Amino acid sequence: GTTITVMNAARKRMKPGQKELKGMLFVTAGLGGMSGAQPKAGNISGVVSVTAEIDIAAAQKRYDQGWVDELHTSLDELVPRVKKAVENKEVYQAGPYIPLK
């Protein structure tokens, strides 16, 4: 269900003549519980996805499982990396850990 939702949402945002989803950005939150499906859906769909998480244990678990490609603790690192992935039409899944202060 999650992959179909991501793909259908991306299709609604496609420009006329656009044939693929690569280079599109999917932003969401939550890597705990069943939410590991979100970056996996981004991978299957072929988009760049950013799934923010406030629990470092949940973020690390999804990274260890291979559901996110990189974990970031700094937006200064994350934003340029995501921009590069979008520009290069990479299939890329980021899992930023954003602690609550």
C-alpha positions, 0 to 999 in steps of 0.5 A, a space after each residue: 500500500 505504501 509504495 502504491 501511495 508514493 507512486 500515485 502521489 508522484 504521478 500526480 506531480 509529474 510534468 507533461 511529457 515526464 516519463 519517470 519518477 526519478 528525481 522526484 522528492 518524497 518527504 515524510 517522517 517516522 522510521 519506527 514501528 511499521 514506518 520503515 516501509 516509507 523509505 523502502 517505498 521510495 526505493 521501489 518507486 525510484 524517488 529521493 526520499 527523506 524520512 525524518 526521525 526523532 528516535 535515534 534507535 529507530 533511525 539506526 535500526 532502519 539504517 542497519 536494515 538497509 532501508 535508508 542509505 544514509 543517516 544525517 544529524 545535520 541539516 547542513 549535511 542533509 540539504 546539499 546531499 538531497 539536492 544532489 540526489 534530486 539533480 542526478 535523479 538518484 534513487 536515494 533514501 535519507 534518514 535524518 535524525 532530528 532530536 527534539 530539544 
